[in-house]
Amino acid sequence: MDIMGHLAVIEHAGVSDSRVWSSDALVALFPNLAHCHEWAYKRLREDIHQEVNPTEKLIQGHIITDWVIHHGNTLTPQRHRIGWAYDEAPRIGAQLDSFIDNALSMGLAENDPRLSDTREHLERDFGHTAAECALDLRIGMEVADTPRYDDLKRELAKLADPAYAKTLVADVFDRTGGYTREGEELLSRTMSEYGAWADEVRHPEDFAALTLCTKFDWPYERATVDYVLTFLHDVGKGLDPGAADRLVADVVAAIADPGRMAPAK
Protein backbone atom coordinates (compact mmCIF):
# COMPACT_ATOMS: atom_id res chain seq x y z
CA MET A 1 0.00 0.00 0.00
CA ASP A 2 0.98 3.60 -0.43
CA ILE A 3 0.44 6.57 1.90
CA MET A 4 -3.34 6.46 2.01
CA GLY A 5 -3.55 2.70 2.41
CA HIS A 6 -1.03 2.52 5.24
CA LEU A 7 -2.91 5.09 7.29
CA ALA A 8 -6.35 3.66 6.55
CA VAL A 9 -5.59 0.09 7.66
CA ILE A 10 -3.92 1.30 10.86
CA GLU A 11 -7.05 3.28 11.67
CA HIS A 12 -9.35 0.37 10.80
CA ALA A 13 -7.30 -1.95 13.01
CA GLY A 14 -7.87 0.32 15.99
CA VAL A 15 -4.21 1.14 16.55
CA SER A 16 -5.01 4.82 16.11
CA ASP A 17 -8.11 6.86 15.40
CA SER A 18 -8.40 9.90 13.11
CA ARG A 19 -5.08 11.08 14.58
CA VAL A 20 -3.33 8.66 12.21
CA TRP A 21 -4.01 11.30 9.55
CA SER A 22 -2.57 14.07 11.71
CA SER A 23 -0.35 13.78 14.78
CA ASP A 24 0.34 10.04 14.26
CA ALA A 25 0.82 10.19 10.49
CA LEU A 26 4.58 10.65 10.23
CA VAL A 27 5.29 7.86 12.69
CA ALA A 28 2.88 5.56 10.85
CA LEU A 29 4.77 6.33 7.63
CA PHE A 30 8.18 6.21 9.31
CA PRO A 31 9.61 3.05 7.67
CA ASN A 32 9.22 4.72 4.28
CA LEU A 33 10.56 8.05 5.49
CA ALA A 34 13.59 6.64 7.29
CA HIS A 35 14.26 3.58 5.07
CA CYS A 36 14.37 1.33 8.12
CA HIS A 37 12.46 -1.75 6.92
CA GLU A 38 15.31 -4.09 7.85
CA TRP A 39 15.17 -3.02 11.49
CA ALA A 40 11.37 -2.89 11.53
CA TYR A 41 11.03 -6.48 10.25
CA LYS A 42 13.56 -7.63 12.86
CA ARG A 43 11.65 -5.83 15.58
CA LEU A 44 8.36 -7.34 14.41
CA ARG A 45 9.78 -10.83 14.94
CA GLU A 46 10.95 -9.90 18.44
CA ASP A 47 7.69 -8.25 19.46
CA ILE A 48 5.11 -10.43 17.75
CA HIS A 49 3.72 -11.76 21.05
CA GLN A 50 4.37 -8.64 23.14
CA GLU A 51 2.63 -5.39 23.85
CA VAL A 52 4.56 -2.40 22.53
CA ASN A 53 4.34 1.32 23.15
CA PRO A 54 2.18 3.58 20.91
CA THR A 55 5.09 4.74 18.74
CA GLU A 56 6.26 1.19 18.11
CA LYS A 57 2.66 0.05 17.49
CA LEU A 58 2.27 2.55 14.66
CA ILE A 59 5.51 1.43 13.05
CA GLN A 60 4.54 -2.20 13.60
CA GLY A 61 1.24 -1.55 11.81
CA HIS A 62 3.13 -0.19 8.81
CA ILE A 63 5.60 -3.05 8.60
CA ILE A 64 2.91 -5.73 9.07
CA THR A 65 1.09 -4.21 6.11
CA ASP A 66 4.24 -4.40 3.99
CA TRP A 67 4.86 -7.99 5.01
CA VAL A 68 1.36 -9.29 4.31
CA ILE A 69 1.15 -7.53 0.95
CA HIS A 70 4.51 -8.80 -0.24
CA HIS A 71 5.19 -11.99 1.68
CA GLY A 72 1.89 -13.44 2.84
CA ASN A 73 0.06 -13.89 6.13
CA THR A 74 2.79 -15.80 7.99
CA LEU A 75 5.99 -14.28 9.35
CA THR A 76 8.30 -16.87 7.83
CA PRO A 77 12.06 -16.98 8.61
CA GLN A 78 12.85 -15.89 5.05
CA ARG A 79 11.00 -13.47 2.83
CA HIS A 80 9.31 -14.98 -0.20
CA ARG A 81 7.54 -13.05 -2.94
CA ILE A 82 4.22 -14.81 -2.48
CA GLY A 83 1.95 -11.97 -1.41
CA TRP A 84 -0.87 -10.25 -3.24
CA ALA A 85 1.34 -7.58 -4.81
CA TYR A 86 3.58 -10.13 -6.49
CA ASP A 87 0.57 -12.08 -7.71
CA GLU A 88 -0.55 -8.94 -9.54
CA ALA A 89 2.91 -7.80 -10.66
CA PRO A 90 3.45 -9.91 -13.83
CA ARG A 91 0.27 -8.74 -15.54
CA ILE A 92 1.03 -5.11 -14.76
CA GLY A 93 4.73 -5.41 -15.49
CA ALA A 94 3.90 -6.54 -19.00
CA GLN A 95 2.58 -3.01 -19.62
CA LEU A 96 5.87 -1.36 -18.66
CA ASP A 97 7.11 -0.56 -22.17
CA SER A 98 3.87 1.00 -23.39
CA PHE A 99 3.54 3.00 -20.18
CA ILE A 100 7.05 4.47 -20.52
CA ASP A 101 7.04 4.84 -24.31
CA ASN A 102 3.79 6.77 -24.28
CA ALA A 103 5.00 9.14 -21.56
CA LEU A 104 8.23 9.83 -23.45
CA SER A 105 6.57 10.30 -26.82
CA MET A 106 3.99 12.68 -25.35
CA GLY A 107 6.70 14.79 -23.73
CA LEU A 108 5.44 14.05 -20.23
CA ALA A 109 8.82 12.75 -19.07
CA GLU A 110 12.43 12.66 -20.23
CA ASN A 111 13.93 9.96 -18.02
CA ASP A 112 13.73 6.38 -19.29
CA PRO A 113 14.20 4.07 -16.27
CA ARG A 114 14.98 1.15 -18.59
CA LEU A 115 18.40 2.69 -19.18
CA SER A 116 19.43 2.47 -15.53
CA ASP A 117 17.88 -0.75 -14.19
CA THR A 118 17.76 -4.43 -15.02
CA ARG A 119 14.71 -5.62 -16.89
CA GLU A 120 13.78 -8.22 -14.30
CA HIS A 121 13.93 -5.83 -11.36
CA LEU A 122 12.22 -2.98 -13.17
CA GLU A 123 9.23 -5.08 -14.28
CA ARG A 124 8.81 -6.62 -10.83
CA ASP A 125 9.21 -3.32 -8.99
CA PHE A 126 6.92 -1.46 -11.37
CA GLY A 127 4.32 -4.22 -11.27
CA HIS A 128 3.95 -4.56 -7.52
CA THR A 129 4.23 -0.82 -6.88
CA ALA A 130 1.53 0.00 -9.44
CA ALA A 131 -0.74 -2.67 -7.93
CA GLU A 132 -0.36 -1.16 -4.46
CA CYS A 133 -0.87 2.38 -5.73
CA ALA A 134 -3.99 1.34 -7.65
CA LEU A 135 -5.37 -0.21 -4.47
CA ASP A 136 -4.92 3.15 -2.75
CA LEU A 137 -7.14 4.99 -5.21
CA ARG A 138 -10.37 3.79 -3.62
CA ILE A 139 -9.14 5.04 -0.25
CA GLY A 140 -8.22 8.37 -1.80
CA MET A 141 -11.79 8.79 -2.98
CA GLU A 142 -13.09 8.11 0.53
CA VAL A 143 -10.97 10.79 2.22
CA ALA A 144 -11.33 13.48 -0.45
CA ASP A 145 -12.84 16.72 0.89
CA THR A 146 -12.54 15.54 4.48
CA PRO A 147 -10.51 16.81 7.47
CA ARG A 148 -8.32 13.69 7.19
CA TYR A 149 -6.97 14.85 3.83
CA ASP A 150 -6.26 18.39 5.06
CA ASP A 151 -4.63 17.07 8.23
CA LEU A 152 -2.37 14.75 6.28
CA LYS A 153 -1.18 17.52 3.99
CA ARG A 154 -0.34 19.70 6.98
CA GLU A 155 1.72 16.90 8.55
CA LEU A 156 3.60 16.09 5.35
CA ALA A 157 4.36 19.77 4.77
CA LYS A 158 6.45 19.74 7.96
CA LEU A 159 8.96 17.46 6.22
CA ALA A 160 9.91 20.27 3.85
CA ASP A 161 11.88 21.71 6.77
CA PRO A 162 15.21 19.79 6.85
CA ALA A 163 15.75 20.54 10.53
CA TYR A 164 12.32 19.19 11.46
CA ALA A 165 12.83 16.06 9.35
CA LYS A 166 16.23 15.35 10.88
CA THR A 167 14.87 15.80 14.40
CA LEU A 168 11.96 13.47 13.63
CA VAL A 169 14.28 10.63 12.58
CA ALA A 170 16.54 11.10 15.61
CA ASP A 171 13.60 11.26 18.02
CA VAL A 172 11.81 8.14 16.69
CA PHE A 173 15.01 6.10 16.60
CA ASP A 174 15.83 7.27 20.12
CA ARG A 175 12.39 6.17 21.37
CA THR A 176 12.49 2.80 19.64
CA GLY A 177 16.15 1.82 19.42
CA GLY A 178 15.71 1.73 15.64
CA TYR A 179 18.27 2.26 12.92
CA THR A 180 18.76 2.57 9.19
CA ARG A 181 21.73 1.60 7.06
CA GLU A 182 21.04 4.38 4.58
CA GLY A 183 22.93 7.63 4.59
CA GLU A 184 21.65 11.06 5.56
CA GLU A 185 21.54 12.18 1.91
CA LEU A 186 18.90 9.59 0.97
CA LEU A 187 16.82 10.29 4.07
CA SER A 188 16.96 14.01 3.41
CA ARG A 189 15.87 13.53 -0.20
CA THR A 190 12.96 11.28 0.80
CA MET A 191 11.76 13.70 3.46
CA SER A 192 11.89 16.64 1.06
CA GLU A 193 9.96 14.63 -1.56
CA TYR A 194 7.17 13.86 0.89
CA GLY A 195 7.17 17.47 2.02
CA ALA A 196 6.85 18.67 -1.58
CA TRP A 197 3.89 16.37 -2.19
CA ALA A 198 1.86 18.33 0.34
CA ASP A 199 1.92 21.29 -2.07
CA GLU A 200 1.65 19.27 -5.27
CA VAL A 201 -1.49 17.21 -4.62
CA ARG A 202 -4.90 18.44 -5.75
CA HIS A 203 -6.73 15.27 -4.73
CA PRO A 204 -5.79 12.39 -2.37
CA GLU A 205 -5.38 10.10 -5.40
CA ASP A 206 -2.39 12.19 -6.46
CA PHE A 207 -0.25 10.64 -3.72
CA ALA A 208 -0.28 7.28 -5.49
CA ALA A 209 0.68 8.85 -8.83
CA LEU A 210 3.51 10.83 -7.23
CA THR A 211 4.96 7.61 -5.85
CA LEU A 212 5.47 6.33 -9.40
CA CYS A 213 6.70 9.71 -10.63
CA THR A 214 9.32 9.73 -7.90
CA LYS A 215 10.38 6.16 -8.59
CA PHE A 216 10.98 7.00 -12.27
CA ASP A 217 12.37 10.49 -11.63
CA TRP A 218 9.51 12.03 -13.61
CA PRO A 219 8.29 15.61 -13.01
CA TYR A 220 5.43 16.43 -10.69
CA GLU A 221 3.75 18.38 -13.47
CA ARG A 222 -0.01 18.11 -13.72
CA ALA A 223 -0.10 16.49 -17.13
CA THR A 224 2.37 13.82 -16.02
CA VAL A 225 0.53 13.13 -12.76
CA ASP A 226 -2.78 12.85 -14.64
CA TYR A 227 -1.21 10.42 -17.13
CA VAL A 228 0.01 8.20 -14.29
CA LEU A 229 -3.37 8.42 -12.57
CA THR A 230 -5.16 7.30 -15.72
CA PHE A 231 -2.86 4.29 -15.91
CA LEU A 232 -3.41 3.45 -12.23
CA HIS A 233 -7.17 3.61 -12.65
CA ASP A 234 -6.88 1.14 -15.52
CA VAL A 235 -4.73 -1.11 -13.33
CA GLY A 236 -7.36 -0.86 -10.61
CA LYS A 237 -10.07 -2.04 -12.97
CA GLY A 238 -8.04 -5.20 -13.60
CA LEU A 239 -7.58 -6.07 -9.93
CA ASP A 240 -9.65 -8.91 -8.57
CA PRO A 241 -11.95 -7.09 -6.11
CA GLY A 242 -12.43 -10.20 -4.02
CA ALA A 243 -8.69 -10.74 -3.64
CA ALA A 244 -8.15 -7.07 -2.83
CA ASP A 245 -10.86 -7.10 -0.16
CA ARG A 246 -9.41 -10.27 1.39
CA LEU A 247 -5.98 -8.66 1.43
CA VAL A 248 -7.23 -5.59 3.27
CA ALA A 249 -9.09 -7.78 5.77
CA ASP A 250 -5.96 -9.89 6.35
CA VAL A 251 -3.84 -6.78 6.87
CA VAL A 252 -6.25 -5.23 9.34
CA ALA A 253 -6.57 -8.48 11.30
CA ALA A 254 -2.79 -8.91 11.49
CA ILE A 255 -2.25 -5.35 12.70
CA ALA A 256 -4.89 -5.82 15.38
CA ASP A 257 -3.39 -9.17 16.44
CA PRO A 258 0.22 -9.64 15.26
CA GLY A 259 0.42 -13.02 16.98
CA ARG A 260 -1.74 -14.54 14.24
CA MET A 261 1.26 -14.13 11.90
CA ALA A 262 3.49 -16.43 13.94
CA PRO A 263 4.52 -19.65 12.15
CA ALA A 264 2.83 -22.82 13.35
CA LYS A 265 4.95 -24.82 15.77
Protein Blocks (a to p, Z undefined) as FASTA:
>chain_A
ZZklmmmmmmmnomacfklmmmmmmmmmmmmmnopmmmmmmmmmmmmmcccdfklmmmmm
mmmmmmmmmnojbdcfbdcdfbfklmmmmmmmmmmmmmmmmmmmnopafbdfklmccfkl
mmmmmmmmmmmmmmmmmmmmmmgoiaklmmmmmmmmmmmpmklmmmmmmmmmmmnopacf
bdfklmmmmmmmmmmmmmmpmbfklmmmmmmmmmnopafbfklmmmmmmmmmmmmmmpcf
klmmmmmmmmmmmmmmmmlmpccZZ
